Amino acid sequence: MTSDYVKHRLKEKASLAPRGDSNWPVLDLCREFAQEAFVAGISMAFQDWVNNYVSPAQRSAVRRYLVGRLPGIILDQYLPAQNILKPADLADELARWTAQYPTWSTEVEEAAFDSLQLCQVVNHLYYSLLDSARSKRK
């Protein structure tokens, strides 16, 4: 999937949004991308949103806002959609895993506007959660 695809999907979402300063179109799209495991698309959507839908005066604040929402998108949308664990076990394992990796959210936030880096960080998180779950079963 390309940045043109992301731009198209974002344009569709934005057309449904009421005028104003709401960032829900990009967040909604990023939740969908997370469920689809299209992590690079999340970063591309953030970049396109800030560059094309946000006034220059608001860009810094919106960047901070979006970055702050990204760990929740990864935790609540991406990881459960990967079916690493049964839903009943996922919450307990995520609690244990986040205690082991307390900097994960900072790593995700720092990579938010770099597609390649975000993919690398999320892949690392995915495999560390998978390893954590496997080691618990042993």
Secondary structure, 3 states (H helix, E strand, C coil): CCHHHHHHHHHHHHHHCCCCCCCHHHHHHHHHHHHCCCHHHHHHHHHHHHHHHCCHHHHHHHHHHHHHHHHHHHHHHHHHHCCCCCHHHHHHHHHHHHHHCCCHHHHHHHHCCCHHHHHHHHHHHHHHHHHHHHHHHC
